[in-house]
Amino acid sequence: MKRPIPYRRIGALCLLTALAQPAIAQDDPVTFSGSVSAGIGSDSNVGIPELDQTTGEGDLSYLFSLEGNVEADASERLTLRAGYELAHTSYQDFYQFSLQTHRGSLEAVYDFDVVEVGVLYNYVHARLDSEGYLNYQQISPYVTHLAGDRVFLRGALEFTDKDFQTDDARDAEGQGLRGDVYYFIDGASQYVSLTGRVREEDANSDLFDFTGMSVDARYNQDFTVLDRSAELRIGGGYESREYDGVDPLISDARSDDILSAQTGLEFELAGPLALDVDYSYRDRQSNLPSADYDEHVAELRLRASF
């Protein structure tokens, strides 16, 4: 019998740890930031990958997002962060696939000079066609190290819990390892990053148990066009999953390989306003027909940051 991960207990411990610190003085730095955006999108194959559902058809969508973050120095070495994000995608024709997600996060990080040690908690509530369909939790203790001026290293454990409101068989607990390497070419204005991850999930049904690995690479660069700041983002990735249970639809264990590519450009318009253009492509290769397809997604957003 699998032992449940005590998410509520760990989340409460994070809060108690924060509350146990000395109160933040009025003159201590507290930083607030956030953004709001609205736009339109185009998806060549509308669906919900987490449920292995796809329409095989494209549709236009209306996009809205709202994000707020706060960061405070609880002491000389301890930093606390909290955040909330709302993302809403409403499809024009396939309204039953309209998706809304609410994400809350708590983080505490302590500076030991040579390394920083922290713990990050994420909670996500997802709604499909205005009905709740997934609650997701993640606890991730991590350690980071800045090697010189150019290399930043991060290693983390990841413990996850998925609770599907519409399909109890998919409910799962998972654990994994993650490593990130950032190489700064020109400070934070130009860098490349590489992320590697291995994980496994134990679901209520053996049909959805899997082990997997993924690798992602990113390139970011800030530059100026017509005296306006801009940011270019380019990335690609590969993910592999091997499932344990034999799927009766294919009389075999499921196997997935996912190739992805992304590019984006954010261009400053005036003051806090910016135009954000994104394109992504995913090639999902699987021996399960409902999970074997490719997808093109394009998005155009007007964003205001504060």
Protein Blocks (a to p, Z undefined) as FASTA:
>chain_A
ZZdddfklmmmmmmmmmmmpccddfkbccdddddddddddddfbgcdfknopaehiacdd
ddddddddddddfbfklccdddddddddddfklmmlpccdddddddddddehjaccdddd
ddddddeehiafbdcddddddddddehjlbccdddddddddddfklmklgccdddddddd
dddfkljkbccdddddddddddfblklgccdddddddddddddeehiacddddddddddd
ddfbdcfklopacddddddddddddddfbhjbccdddddddddddfbfklgccddddddd
ddddZZ
